[in-house]
Amino acid sequence: MKEYTLPYGSGCQKVMLPEEHILYDIHGNKASVAGDIKEATLNALRSPVESAPLKDVVQKGDKVAVIVSDITRLVRTADFLPVVIDEINAGGVPDEDIIIVVATGTHRAHTPEEDVLVCGQEIVNRIKIHQHDCRNNAELVDLGVTSRGTPILIDKTVVEADKIIITGAVSLHPMAGFGGGRKAVMPGVSGHATIMHNHAMALADEVGAGCNPLCETGVLENNPLHEDMTEVCAKINPAFLVNMVFSPEGDLHEVVAGHWYKAWEKGCHNLLAMAGVHIKEQTDVVIASAGGSPKDINLYQSCKAHMNAVFAVKPGGYLILTLDCPDIKEPAIFTDWFSKSDILSFEKEVRADFSIPAFVAFKTRCIVNSLHTYLVTRPENFEFVRATGQIPVASLEEAWNMVQADLAEKNKKDYTITVMGHASATLPILDK
């Protein structure tokens, strides 16, 4: 027997497991950590991927729009943004010819305090900040439609700029394959109709078929949602990209900069090299943690663990998750959907009123329904957890005992186990 410790909120959950049944103990692959984020950013700006340095991309007389992630995406913008602005200045563009555009997507605008948190006080004092509003048609420019019929509605402030700089972070994404890159434009500064038409591609073509299998974590090839995003972004052809790449543990691995697609593609490749863990087979049981706080603050954040861990477990197998979830029901726009039990009705409702929280809830519910899912969480969460189709349990040890009893009842003696301590940030890749 061997004791395993999994993150749980600010603490941990421990369990004794039979070593002979452990097939995989999945962690992110070892990766180097960049020292100073400002230094790493400056080096990337001056030695970019398939592009001239940033200070040579812009020139005096340009009106420059710098797109930044909103407060829901903590990508350390305040640390690297001053470096980006200084290099634009070095290219001959003064502060008054620069505007920062907050890529809110479908989210609300920032408060002044949130602008400071995201951009830093220095930049707020120096540079004008524009909040994108996807529902304000008067502030959107119609640039036609994509080959898949998506209307290309883009923020006027962005379209009218001479040079567009996009920033953000490369991440795993359960629909678009990877976050970052073109997502600064679509959904970041796109119209509501653009976002909804694009994201609806995450559902299968036929009603009742559920999620589109091509729109999956780590998948770019033939992913229609990603390809459509890319087509929208290409329409405005950003002049430069700056993206952070973080390790599964949250440390800065590198900064990629340069061509808006090629540099981001390099970041995706390097992220997958860290976060992607190859496995030769799925196991009967997967025991996983989102990675502790803040990754398990609520179910909306925690379900990233479901979406990655499912790749490691056999169909109909057992998934045990350690998720503290002190704010389990937040936000309501997600959890109000998640408790729906009839999958076909659920799918029809999502198709009729598509939103990203609704789809994420639907996809997570499909995973839960396909497995025996045990959720180790606070007792006060139990009633809600039951409504989501998961089995609430007070401790990891208790959950494992319940699974063991079920395996014994089925006379399953040759079962296998996978442990995932940071399931939100690690992706099992099944070798075929």
Secondary structure, DSSP 8 states (H G I E B T S, - for coil): -EEEEEEETTEEEEEEE-GGGEEEEE--------S-HHHHHHHHHHS-BSS--HHHHS-TT--EEEEEE-TTS---HHHHHHHHHHHHHHTT--GGGEEEEEE-TTS----HHHHHHHH-HHHHHHSEEEE--TT-GGGEEEEEE-TT--EEEEEHHHHT-SEEEEEEEEEEETTTEEESGGGGTTTTTB-HHHHHHHHGGGB-SSTTS-B-TTS-TT--TT-HHHHHHHHHHHHH--SEEEEEEE-TTS-EEEEEEESTTHHHHHHHHHHHHHHEEEESS-EEEEEEE--STTTTSSHHHHHHHHHHHGGGEEEEEEEEEE---TTTT-SHHHHHHHT---HHHHHHHHHHT--HHHHHHHHHHHHHHHSEEEEE--GGGHHHHHHTT-EEES-HHHHHHHHHHHHHHTT--S--EEEETTTTT-EEEE--
